[in-house]
Amino acid sequence: MHLFETEEGDKWVCITCGEEKKDMIMEKKWEWIFDKHDMVLRCALCGHPDFDFED
């Protein structure tokens, strides 16, 4: 999960949305802060974690 500083506050963005929305992130000039691997975190754009593990 990537943490970005945005005009609306800090937002977590999953790996998938980070790639799919790269143009939007650059356009809005979101600043990358750091990455964290934590299954509890949810993406601000899609609401999902980085990875879904099936039982």
PDB file of N, CA, C and O in Angstrom, chain B, residues numbered from 101:
ATOM      1  N   MET B 101       0.852  -1.159   0.000  1.00  0.00           N
ATOM      2  CA  MET B 101       0.000   0.000   0.000  1.00  0.00           C
ATOM      3  C   MET B 101       0.905   1.230   0.000  1.00  0.00           C
ATOM      4  O   MET B 101       1.876   1.304   0.752  1.00  0.00           O
ATOM      5  N   HIS B 102       0.567   2.190  -0.856  1.00  0.00           N
ATOM      6  CA  HIS B 102       1.335   3.427  -0.960  1.00  0.00           C
ATOM      7  C   HIS B 102       0.591   4.531  -0.202  1.00  0.00           C
ATOM      8  O   HIS B 102      -0.628   4.654  -0.313  1.00  0.00           O
ATOM      9  N   LEU B 103       1.328   5.324   0.563  1.00  0.00           N
ATOM     10  CA  LEU B 103       0.737   6.476   1.244  1.00  0.00           C
ATOM     11  C   LEU B 103       1.113   7.725   0.468  1.00  0.00           C
ATOM     12  O   LEU B 103       2.291   7.978   0.214  1.00  0.00           O
ATOM     13  N   PHE B 104       0.097   8.511   0.089  1.00  0.00           N
ATOM     14  CA  PHE B 104       0.308   9.753  -0.645  1.00  0.00           C
ATOM     15  C   PHE B 104      -0.217  10.931   0.162  1.00  0.00           C
ATOM     16  O   PHE B 104      -1.248  10.830   0.828  1.00  0.00           O
ATOM     17  N   GLU B 105       0.498  12.043   0.097  1.00  0.00           N
ATOM     18  CA  GLU B 105       0.023  13.305   0.652  1.00  0.00           C
ATOM     19  C   GLU B 105      -0.771  13.987  -0.453  1.00  0.00           C
ATOM     20  O   GLU B 105      -0.251  14.220  -1.544  1.00  0.00           O
ATOM     21  N   THR B 106      -2.040  14.308  -0.168  1.00  0.00           N
ATOM     22  CA  THR B 106      -2.901  14.947  -1.163  1.00  0.00           C
ATOM     23  C   THR B 106      -3.426  16.258  -0.601  1.00  0.00           C
ATOM     24  O   THR B 106      -3.227  16.573   0.572  1.00  0.00           O
ATOM     25  N   GLU B 107      -4.095  17.011  -1.453  1.00  0.00           N
ATOM     26  CA  GLU B 107      -4.699  18.269  -1.019  1.00  0.00           C
ATOM     27  C   GLU B 107      -5.826  18.036  -0.023  1.00  0.00           C
ATOM     28  O   GLU B 107      -6.199  18.953   0.709  1.00  0.00           O
ATOM     29  N   GLU B 108      -6.374  16.827   0.018  1.00  0.00           N
ATOM     30  CA  GLU B 108      -7.458  16.474   0.935  1.00  0.00           C
ATOM     31  C   GLU B 108      -6.962  15.708   2.153  1.00  0.00           C
ATOM     32  O   GLU B 108      -7.770  15.227   2.948  1.00  0.00           O
ATOM     33  N   GLY B 109      -5.651  15.586   2.312  1.00  0.00           N
ATOM     34  CA  GLY B 109      -5.071  14.815   3.407  1.00  0.00           C
ATOM     35  C   GLY B 109      -4.384  13.567   2.876  1.00  0.00           C
ATOM     36  O   GLY B 109      -4.416  13.297   1.676  1.00  0.00           O
ATOM     37  N   ASP B 110      -3.765  12.810   3.770  1.00  0.00           N
ATOM     38  CA  ASP B 110      -3.034  11.609   3.375  1.00  0.00           C
ATOM     39  C   ASP B 110      -4.011  10.505   2.951  1.00  0.00           C
ATOM     40  O   ASP B 110      -5.065  10.317   3.559  1.00  0.00           O
ATOM     41  N   LYS B 111      -3.629   9.777   1.886  1.00  0.00           N
ATOM     42  CA  LYS B 111      -4.483   8.695   1.379  1.00  0.00           C
ATOM     43  C   LYS B 111      -3.636   7.472   1.085  1.00  0.00           C
ATOM     44  O   LYS B 111      -2.544   7.572   0.526  1.00  0.00           O
ATOM     45  N   TRP B 112      -4.164   6.301   1.474  1.00  0.00           N
ATOM     46  CA  TRP B 112      -3.552   5.022   1.120  1.00  0.00           C
ATOM     47  C   TRP B 112      -4.081   4.607  -0.239  1.00  0.00           C
ATOM     48  O   TRP B 112      -5.282   4.697  -0.494  1.00  0.00           O
ATOM     49  N   VAL B 113      -3.189   4.149  -1.119  1.00  0.00           N
ATOM     50  CA  VAL B 113      -3.564   3.705  -2.460  1.00  0.00           C
ATOM     51  C   VAL B 113      -2.950   2.328  -2.686  1.00  0.00           C
ATOM     52  O   VAL B 113      -1.751   2.142  -2.483  1.00  0.00           O
ATOM     53  N   CYS B 114      -3.769   1.358  -3.108  1.00  0.00           N
ATOM     54  CA  CYS B 114      -3.275   0.000  -3.332  1.00  0.00           C
ATOM     55  C   CYS B 114      -2.361  -0.047  -4.559  1.00  0.00           C
ATOM     56  O   CYS B 114      -2.329   0.888  -5.359  1.00  0.00           O
ATOM     57  N   ILE B 115      -1.631  -1.136  -4.692  1.00  0.00           N
ATOM     58  CA  ILE B 115      -0.696  -1.308  -5.802  1.00  0.00           C
ATOM     59  C   ILE B 115      -1.415  -1.222  -7.142  1.00  0.00           C
ATOM     60  O   ILE B 115      -0.917  -0.587  -8.072  1.00  0.00           O
ATOM     61  N   THR B 116      -2.580  -1.853  -7.250  1.00  0.00           N
ATOM     62  CA  THR B 116      -3.331  -1.878  -8.502  1.00  0.00           C
ATOM     63  C   THR B 116      -3.783  -0.472  -8.901  1.00  0.00           C
ATOM     64  O   THR B 116      -3.556  -0.049 -10.035  1.00  0.00           O
ATOM     65  N   CYS B 117      -4.416   0.248  -7.987  1.00  0.00           N
ATOM     66  CA  CYS B 117      -4.867   1.608  -8.288  1.00  0.00           C
ATOM     67  C   CYS B 117      -3.681   2.538  -8.521  1.00  0.00           C
ATOM     68  O   CYS B 117      -3.773   3.472  -9.318  1.00  0.00           O
ATOM     69  N   GLY B 118      -2.580   2.292  -7.839  1.00  0.00           N
ATOM     70  CA  GLY B 118      -1.380   3.094  -8.052  1.00  0.00           C
ATOM     71  C   GLY B 118      -0.918   3.035  -9.496  1.00  0.00           C
ATOM     72  O   GLY B 118      -0.470   4.039 -10.051  1.00  0.00           O
ATOM     73  N   GLU B 119      -1.025   1.860 -10.107  1.00  0.00           N
ATOM     74  CA  GLU B 119      -0.648   1.706 -11.516  1.00  0.00           C
ATOM     75  C   GLU B 119      -1.745   2.228 -12.447  1.00  0.00           C
ATOM     76  O   GLU B 119      -1.464   2.950 -13.404  1.00  0.00           O
ATOM     77  N   GLU B 120      -3.006   1.855 -12.156  1.00  0.00           N
ATOM     78  CA  GLU B 120      -4.111   2.235 -13.032  1.00  0.00           C
ATOM     79  C   GLU B 120      -4.382   3.733 -13.020  1.00  0.00           C
ATOM     80  O   GLU B 120      -4.805   4.293 -14.032  1.00  0.00           O
ATOM     81  N   LYS B 121      -4.143   4.385 -11.891  1.00  0.00           N
ATOM     82  CA  LYS B 121      -4.443   5.816 -11.737  1.00  0.00           C
ATOM     83  C   LYS B 121      -3.182   6.681 -11.714  1.00  0.00           C
ATOM     84  O   LYS B 121      -3.208   7.812 -11.229  1.00  0.00           O
ATOM     85  N   LYS B 122      -2.081   6.144 -12.239  1.00  0.00           N
ATOM     86  CA  LYS B 122      -0.798   6.852 -12.214  1.00  0.00           C
ATOM     87  C   LYS B 122      -0.907   8.244 -12.832  1.00  0.00           C
ATOM     88  O   LYS B 122      -0.354   9.203 -12.294  1.00  0.00           O
ATOM     89  N   ASP B 123      -1.615   8.365 -13.959  1.00  0.00           N
ATOM     90  CA  ASP B 123      -1.760   9.663 -14.623  1.00  0.00           C
ATOM     91  C   ASP B 123      -2.507  10.662 -13.745  1.00  0.00           C
ATOM     92  O   ASP B 123      -2.120  11.828 -13.659  1.00  0.00           O
ATOM     93  N   MET B 124      -3.584  10.202 -13.089  1.00  0.00           N
ATOM     94  CA  MET B 124      -4.359  11.073 -12.209  1.00  0.00           C
ATOM     95  C   MET B 124      -3.523  11.510 -11.008  1.00  0.00           C
ATOM     96  O   MET B 124      -3.586  12.669 -10.599  1.00  0.00           O
ATOM     97  N   ILE B 125      -2.746  10.597 -10.446  1.00  0.00           N
ATOM     98  CA  ILE B 125      -1.897  10.894  -9.292  1.00  0.00           C
ATOM     99  C   ILE B 125      -0.858  11.946  -9.665  1.00  0.00           C
ATOM    100  O   ILE B 125      -0.611  12.874  -8.896  1.00  0.00           O
ATOM    101  N   MET B 126      -0.251  11.804 -10.838  1.00  0.00           N
ATOM    102  CA  MET B 126       0.740  12.772 -11.292  1.00  0.00           C
ATOM    103  C   MET B 126       0.088  14.116 -11.618  1.00  0.00           C
ATOM    104  O   MET B 126       0.650  15.169 -11.315  1.00  0.00           O
ATOM    105  N   GLU B 127      -1.089  14.085 -12.230  1.00  0.00           N
ATOM    106  CA  GLU B 127      -1.809  15.304 -12.594  1.00  0.00           C
ATOM    107  C   GLU B 127      -2.176  16.128 -11.359  1.00  0.00           C
ATOM    108  O   GLU B 127      -2.039  17.351 -11.352  1.00  0.00           O
ATOM    109  N   LYS B 128      -2.642  15.440 -10.317  1.00  0.00           N
ATOM    110  CA  LYS B 128      -3.032  16.127  -9.084  1.00  0.00           C
ATOM    111  C   LYS B 128      -1.845  16.408  -8.166  1.00  0.00           C
ATOM    112  O   LYS B 128      -1.995  17.008  -7.101  1.00  0.00           O
ATOM    113  N   LYS B 129      -0.646  15.958  -8.603  1.00  0.00           N
ATOM    114  CA  LYS B 129       0.600  16.194  -7.867  1.00  0.00           C
ATOM    115  C   LYS B 129       0.561  15.641  -6.445  1.00  0.00           C
ATOM    116  O   LYS B 129       0.996  16.295  -5.497  1.00  0.00           O
ATOM    117  N   TRP B 130       0.024  14.407  -6.314  1.00  0.00           N
ATOM    118  CA  TRP B 130       0.069  13.728  -5.028  1.00  0.00           C
ATOM    119  C   TRP B 130       1.515  13.354  -4.753  1.00  0.00           C
ATOM    120  O   TRP B 130       2.216  12.864  -5.639  1.00  0.00           O
ATOM    121  N   GLU B 131       1.956  13.583  -3.532  1.00  0.00           N
ATOM    122  CA  GLU B 131       3.342  13.298  -3.169  1.00  0.00           C
ATOM    123  C   GLU B 131       3.427  11.976  -2.418  1.00  0.00           C
ATOM    124  O   GLU B 131       2.779  11.796  -1.387  1.00  0.00           O
ATOM    125  N   TRP B 132       4.240  11.042  -2.946  1.00  0.00           N
ATOM    126  CA  TRP B 132       4.436   9.743  -2.310  1.00  0.00           C
ATOM    127  C   TRP B 132       5.207   9.944  -1.011  1.00  0.00           C
ATOM    128  O   TRP B 132       6.210  10.657  -0.985  1.00  0.00           O
ATOM    129  N   ILE B 133       4.735   9.309   0.080  1.00  0.00           N
ATOM    130  CA  ILE B 133       5.400   9.411   1.379  1.00  0.00           C
ATOM    131  C   ILE B 133       6.182   8.138   1.660  1.00  0.00           C
ATOM    132  O   ILE B 133       7.399   8.192   1.836  1.00  0.00           O
ATOM    133  N   PHE B 134       5.500   6.981   1.706  1.00  0.00           N
ATOM    134  CA  PHE B 134       6.168   5.693   1.902  1.00  0.00           C
ATOM    135  C   PHE B 134       5.202   4.560   1.592  1.00  0.00           C
ATOM    136  O   PHE B 134       4.017   4.795   1.356  1.00  0.00           O
ATOM    137  N   ASP B 135       5.705   3.337   1.594  1.00  0.00           N
ATOM    138  CA  ASP B 135       4.910   2.129   1.378  1.00  0.00           C
ATOM    139  C   ASP B 135       4.817   1.348   2.685  1.00  0.00           C
ATOM    140  O   ASP B 135       5.723   1.393   3.518  1.00  0.00           O
ATOM    141  N   LYS B 136       3.706   0.631   2.850  1.00  0.00           N
ATOM    142  CA  LYS B 136       3.541  -0.218   4.033  1.00  0.00           C
ATOM    143  C   LYS B 136       2.742  -1.452   3.621  1.00  0.00           C
ATOM    144  O   LYS B 136       1.721  -1.354   2.940  1.00  0.00           O
ATOM    145  N   HIS B 137       3.228  -2.603   4.047  1.00  0.00           N
ATOM    146  CA  HIS B 137       2.527  -3.857   3.758  1.00  0.00           C
ATOM    147  C   HIS B 137       1.710  -4.235   4.991  1.00  0.00           C
ATOM    148  O   HIS B 137       2.243  -4.743   5.977  1.00  0.00           O
ATOM    149  N   ASP B 138       0.410  -3.977   4.914  1.00  0.00           N
ATOM    150  CA  ASP B 138      -0.492  -4.222   6.039  1.00  0.00           C
ATOM    151  C   ASP B 138      -1.864  -4.563   5.471  1.00  0.00           C
ATOM    152  O   ASP B 138      -2.478  -3.743   4.788  1.00  0.00           O
ATOM    153  N   MET B 139      -2.342  -5.769   5.751  1.00  0.00           N
ATOM    154  CA  MET B 139      -3.619  -6.228   5.210  1.00  0.00           C
ATOM    155  C   MET B 139      -4.833  -5.502   5.799  1.00  0.00           C
ATOM    156  O   MET B 139      -5.943  -5.647   5.287  1.00  0.00           O
ATOM    157  N   VAL B 140      -4.637  -4.733   6.857  1.00  0.00           N
ATOM    158  CA  VAL B 140      -5.743  -3.992   7.465  1.00  0.00           C
ATOM    159  C   VAL B 140      -6.039  -2.714   6.676  1.00  0.00           C
ATOM    160  O   VAL B 140      -7.175  -2.239   6.682  1.00  0.00           O
ATOM    161  N   LEU B 141      -5.040  -2.156   6.004  1.00  0.00           N
ATOM    162  CA  LEU B 141      -5.207  -0.918   5.255  1.00  0.00           C
ATOM    163  C   LEU B 141      -6.082  -1.140   4.029  1.00  0.00           C
ATOM    164  O   LEU B 141      -6.022  -2.191   3.392  1.00  0.00           O
ATOM    165  N   ARG B 142      -6.887  -0.149   3.711  1.00  0.00           N
ATOM    166  CA  ARG B 142      -7.765  -0.200   2.544  1.00  0.00           C
ATOM    167  C   ARG B 142      -7.481   0.994   1.649  1.00  0.00           C
ATOM    168  O   ARG B 142      -7.173   2.084   2.130  1.00  0.00           O
ATOM    169  N   CYS B 143      -7.585   0.783   0.363  1.00  0.00           N
ATOM    170  CA  CYS B 143      -7.319   1.805  -0.644  1.00  0.00           C
ATOM    171  C   CYS B 143      -8.397   2.888  -0.602  1.00  0.00           C
ATOM    172  O   CYS B 143      -9.585   2.584  -0.504  1.00  0.00           O
ATOM    173  N   ALA B 144      -7.978   4.144  -0.677  1.00  0.00           N
ATOM    174  CA  ALA B 144      -8.920   5.262  -0.695  1.00  0.00           C
ATOM    175  C   ALA B 144      -9.688   5.337  -2.014  1.00  0.00           C
ATOM    176  O   ALA B 144     -10.747   5.963  -2.072  1.00  0.00           O
ATOM    177  N   LEU B 145      -9.179   4.714  -3.064  1.00  0.00           N
ATOM    178  CA  LEU B 145      -9.821   4.782  -4.375  1.00  0.00           C
ATOM    179  C   LEU B 145     -10.786   3.629  -4.629  1.00  0.00           C
ATOM    180  O   LEU B 145     -11.876   3.845  -5.159  1.00  0.00           O
ATOM    181  N   CYS B 146     -10.399   2.398  -4.254  1.00  0.00           N
ATOM    182  CA  CYS B 146     -11.266   1.243  -4.542  1.00  0.00           C
ATOM    183  C   CYS B 146     -11.803   0.549  -3.286  1.00  0.00           C
ATOM    184  O   CYS B 146     -12.751  -0.232  -3.373  1.00  0.00           O
ATOM    185  N   GLY B 147     -11.213   0.822  -2.128  1.00  0.00           N
ATOM    186  CA  GLY B 147     -11.688   0.231  -0.882  1.00  0.00           C
ATOM    187  C   GLY B 147     -11.166  -1.159  -0.578  1.00  0.00           C
ATOM    188  O   GLY B 147     -11.586  -1.772   0.403  1.00  0.00           O
ATOM    189  N   HIS B 148     -10.255  -1.670  -1.400  1.00  0.00           N
ATOM    190  CA  HIS B 148      -9.716  -3.016  -1.216  1.00  0.00           C
ATOM    191  C   HIS B 148      -8.302  -2.972  -0.652  1.00  0.00           C
ATOM    192  O   HIS B 148      -7.624  -1.948  -0.740  1.00  0.00           O
ATOM    193  N   PRO B 149      -7.850  -4.102  -0.063  1.00  0.00           N
ATOM    194  CA  PRO B 149      -6.448  -4.193   0.367  1.00  0.00           C
ATOM    195  C   PRO B 149      -5.560  -4.448  -0.855  1.00  0.00           C
ATOM    196  O   PRO B 149      -6.064  -4.622  -1.964  1.00  0.00           O
ATOM    197  N   ASP B 150      -4.242  -4.471  -0.651  1.00  0.00           N
ATOM    198  CA  ASP B 150      -3.312  -4.753  -1.749  1.00  0.00           C
ATOM    199  C   ASP B 150      -3.564  -6.123  -2.365  1.00  0.00           C
ATOM    200  O   ASP B 150      -3.588  -6.269  -3.587  1.00  0.00           O
ATOM    201  N   PHE B 151      -3.752  -7.129  -1.507  1.00  0.00           N
ATOM    202  CA  PHE B 151      -3.926  -8.507  -1.975  1.00  0.00           C
ATOM    203  C   PHE B 151      -5.084  -9.146  -1.251  1.00  0.00           C
ATOM    204  O   PHE B 151      -5.274  -8.922  -0.056  1.00  0.00           O
ATOM    205  N   ASP B 152      -5.861  -9.940  -1.960  1.00  0.00           N
ATOM    206  CA  ASP B 152      -6.929 -10.728  -1.340  1.00  0.00           C
ATOM    207  C   ASP B 152      -6.469 -12.174  -1.280  1.00  0.00           C
ATOM    208  O   ASP B 152      -6.168 -12.779  -2.309  1.00  0.00           O
ATOM    209  N   PHE B 153      -6.414 -12.723  -0.083  1.00  0.00           N
ATOM    210  CA  PHE B 153      -6.030 -14.121   0.085  1.00  0.00           C
ATOM    211  C   PHE B 153      -7.275 -14.964   0.248  1.00  0.00           C
ATOM    212  O   PHE B 153      -8.125 -14.682   1.093  1.00  0.00           O
ATOM    213  N   GLU B 154      -7.375 -16.003  -0.567  1.00  0.00           N
ATOM    214  CA  GLU B 154      -8.516 -16.904  -0.470  1.00  0.00           C
ATOM    215  C   GLU B 154      -8.177 -18.057   0.432  1.00  0.00           C
ATOM    216  O   GLU B 154      -7.037 -18.522   0.455  1.00  0.00           O
ATOM    217  N   ASP B 155      -9.163 -18.527   1.181  1.00  0.00           N
ATOM    218  CA  ASP B 155      -8.973 -19.653   2.100  1.00  0.00           C
ATOM    219  C   ASP B 155      -8.875 -20.961   1.366  1.00  0.00           C
ATOM    220  O   ASP B 155      -8.713 -22.009   1.991  1.00  0.00           O
TER     221      ASP B 155
END
